Amino acid sequence: MTHARNQAATRLNGLGRLKKLALAGLTGCLLASTLSAHADIADIEKRGYMSVATEDDYAPFNFIVDGKPEGFHKELLEDLRAYAKFDVRQEILPWTGLLASVASGQYDMAFTGALVTDDRLRVFNFAPPFASAQHFYVKRAGDERLGDIASLCGKTAGLQAGSALLARLPELKKMMADAGCEIGDVVEYQSYPEAYADLANGRLDYVINALISVNDLVKTRGDTFEKGIAVSGDGFAAWPVPKKSPEVLEFLTGFMNHIRDNGRLAELQSKWFGEAFPAMPKEPITQVDQFHTLAGME
């Protein structure tokens, strides 16, 4: 474990630059949203189409199989096109520039599994959530040392640098304080596959990720990894819409009501996420205080 903690310190120093880059990206996102024009429904109807930005490497939300799109959003895009009175054009972008491109007005919305966060709510409103993003821990399969919150105290954790999960790490620290102990080293990685590799080879004790990603990992690699318990309050995956496009938000709220009422949402949730989420908020999330109340962060 000494070796693991030395590795942790090395990665934390090396990834300081990543955190600065993430902050710079968010600052650019904020600046772009204040300087650029954004289309609303009247503009979309006039041009004849809505432009949506998705990614292609975020299973089970959006990913590629044999060169073809697959996943929750691939199927739901068909429903969105049937519901809309205008064309819906999809553009696939890397995640690193996706939200900034939507904030700058290049696209009308992000059609992907974005997590609601305080920082993002300063730039975007979010359509009613379509999935839980509560944070869970993952451990090596058969690791009987880890179970409740107290068992995580002092252990080495991994998560992705610049991820939304970092902002809610204080919740886990409070849980540990209530259990009479403290969090151990936290190692930040450029990607989750790297973190999972270090978990598998023993350099980490556990990795923190959002529920859907954890379920997908255990589904595909259950011989190696095992799902632990929740390490945060509620969280939400939803579609970001620039704050200057309230009618787009209203349109997407209507679409969510439509697919919830006809059962399509629960069908796709069960297929791609392993469970449906009937208790998700049915209203858009537009304010930090509202988000904190819904997530039980107060």
N, C-alpha and C positions, 0 to 999 in steps of 0.2 A: 504493500500500500504506500510505502514511502516513495517508491518509483512512480506510482500513479500521481501522487501529490506534486512531485517534481515536474512531471509532465503537465499537470494542471497549471502550475505557476508559469511554466514556459508558454503555454498556449494563451493564458490570460494576458501576458505581456505582449505577445505577438499579435493578439487580436484587438488590442487597444485601438489600432488604426481602423479596424472594421467598424468599431462603434462610432468613431468620428465620422467615417464615411456615411454611416446610416443616418447620423444626425444632420449631416450636410444635405443628404438626399431629402430628408423631411423638410428642412429649411427651404430647399429649392421648390419642393412641392407646395409649400405654403405661399411662397412668392409667386409661383406660376398661377396659382388659383386666384390671386388678387389682380393679376395683370391681364389674364386672358379672358376672352369672351366665351360664354358657355351657351350651348343650344338648349332650349326648352321644347316642350311638345309642339308648340306652334312652328318653331324652326324645323323640327324633325319632320313634321307633316309637310311642310313646304318643300324641303329637300327630297322627301320621299323615303327616307330610311333612317334608322337608328344605328349607330355604330357602337359595338360592344367589344371590349378588350378581354381576352382570356389568355390563360397560359396553357402549356402542354406537358408539364412535368410535376403535377401535384395530385397524384392518385389519392383517393378515388374521385376527386372533383373533376380534374381534367388531365388526361394523359394520352399517350400514343401507343397503339398496338399494331404492329406490322404496317407502320406508316399511316395509320388511320386514327382519327380522334376517337376517344372512348371516355366513359365516365358519366357521372351525375349531370354535369352541365352540358355534355354533348346531347344527352337525351332531352334535357329540359329546354335546350335551345329550340327544339322542334315545337314544343308547346308554346314558347314565347312567340315564335313566328306565326303560329296559328292564331294566337290571341291578339296580336298587334294588327292595326289597320294600315301599317306601313311595313316596308321591308326591314329586316334586321340583319345587318352585315357584321360578321365576326372577323376580328383580327387577332392572331395569336402573337403574343409578345412574351419575352422573358420576364419573370417576376420582378427582377431588379429595377426595371423601368416602367412597369405597368401602372402603378398607382400615380406616379408623377405624370404619365401621359394622359390619364383621365383627369387629373387635377388641372392640367394645362388646357383642357378643352379639346384635345385631339380626338377623344372618344367620349361618348355620352355616359358610359357607366363601365364598371369593372364586373364582368360576369364570371366570378371565380369565388373561391372559398376564403375570402378575406376576413380576418378576425377584427371585431370591434375593439378599439382601444381609445384611450383618452386623446392621444396625439392625433390619431386619424379623425376623430370627431371634430377637431379644430379645422379640418379641411373638407371633410365629407359628412353628409347624412347617410344613414344606412337603411336600406329597405328592411321590412320585417325579417328577422333571422330565419334561415332554413335549416340550421343544424346547431347542436350544442358544440361549444368550443371549451368546455370546462377542462382544466388541466389535470392530467393523471401522470403517475410515474410508471416507468417500465423497468423491469429488472431481468436478469438472466433467468431462464426457465429453471425451476428447481432451487433457486436461491432462498432457502428457508430463513435466512437472517433477517430479511425484510418483510414487513407486514404493515403494522400501523405507523402513524406519524413518528412516534418516539424511536422506532427502529431505524429511521432515516437519519437521525441526528448524528452529526460528525462524519457522515459518509460523503463520498465524492459524487457530485451530480454533474450531468452534462445537459446542455441545451444549445440552440442555435444562436449565434451572435446577431444582435439587431432584431431578434424576433419579438413578437408581441408578448411572448410568455415572460420575458425579462421584467416587464413592467408590473407583473403580478406576483413576482417572487416574494415580495414582502408578506403576502398572505401566508405562504408556507413558513416563512420565518416566524410569524406570529403564532401559527399552529404549533411550531416547535417550542417557542417560548412558553406557551400554555402547558406544554408537556414537560417543561423544566429543562430544556436543552437548547442547543444552537445548531444551525446549519453548518455543514462542512464546506470543503472547497467546491466552488462552482466553476466548471470549465465551459467556455464558450467555443463553439465550433462553427466553421464556415457553412457546413451542411449537416443535416441529420444523418445521412448515411455514414459520415465519418464518426459521429457520436455513437451510433449503434455499433460500429466496428470496434470502438474502444470499450463499449459495454460488453460485447461478446468476448473480448480477449482479456477482460478483467481490469482494465485501466480505470474504469468507472464502476460505481456501485449501482447507479440508476440514472435514467434519462427522463426528463420532463417534456411532454408534448401534449397537444390538444387531443381530445377524445377520439375524433374521427381518424386522425393519423395513427393513434395508438391501436384502435380497433383494426385498421388496415394492416398495420405491422404484424400484429398477433395472428391475424387471419392468414397472412402469407408466410410468416416465419415463426409459427407457434412452437416449433421444436427448439428454437433458440431463445425466444423472448416471452415474457409473461407480464400481463397487465397488473398493475398495482391499484392503489386507491386514489381518490381525488386529492389534489394538493392545492386547490383553489376553490373559490365560489363559482357560480355559474359563469359561462362565457358564451359568446355567440359568433357564428359565422354568417355573414350577410353581404349583400352587394353594395359597394360604395358608390355614391352619386354626388357630384359636386354640389356644394351648398347653394350655388346660384342656379340650380335646376330643380326647383320645387315641384314642377309639374311632372318631371321624369320620376321623381320619388313617388308622387301620387299614382302615376301609371303603374309602377312596379308594385306598389301596395295593392292595387286592384288585381294585378296578375297573381300575386301571392294568395289573395283571398280566393281567386278563381281555382287555382290548383289545389288549395287546401280543401275547399268545399267539394270538389269533384273526386277527391281521393288520390289524385295523381302525385301530390307531394309525398304523402305517406308511402305510396308504392315505391317511388324512387329512393326515398330515405332508407327504407327497409332493404332494398336491393343493393344500394351502394355503400350505406353506412352501417348496415347490420342491425339497425333499429330505427323506429320512427320517433319523432319528437313532438308529441301533441301539445306539450306544455310551453312551447316556445312563445315569446311575446308576439302578438298579432299586430302591433303598431310599429311604425318606423322608429329607429333610435337616432335622435338628433342632438342630444345634449349630454355632456359628461355626467351631470348629476343624475339624469334619467338612467344612464347606463349603470352607474354605481348602485342605484336603487334596484334595478332589475337583476344585477349580478350579485346582490347581497354584500356589497363592499362597504356599506356604511355601518 
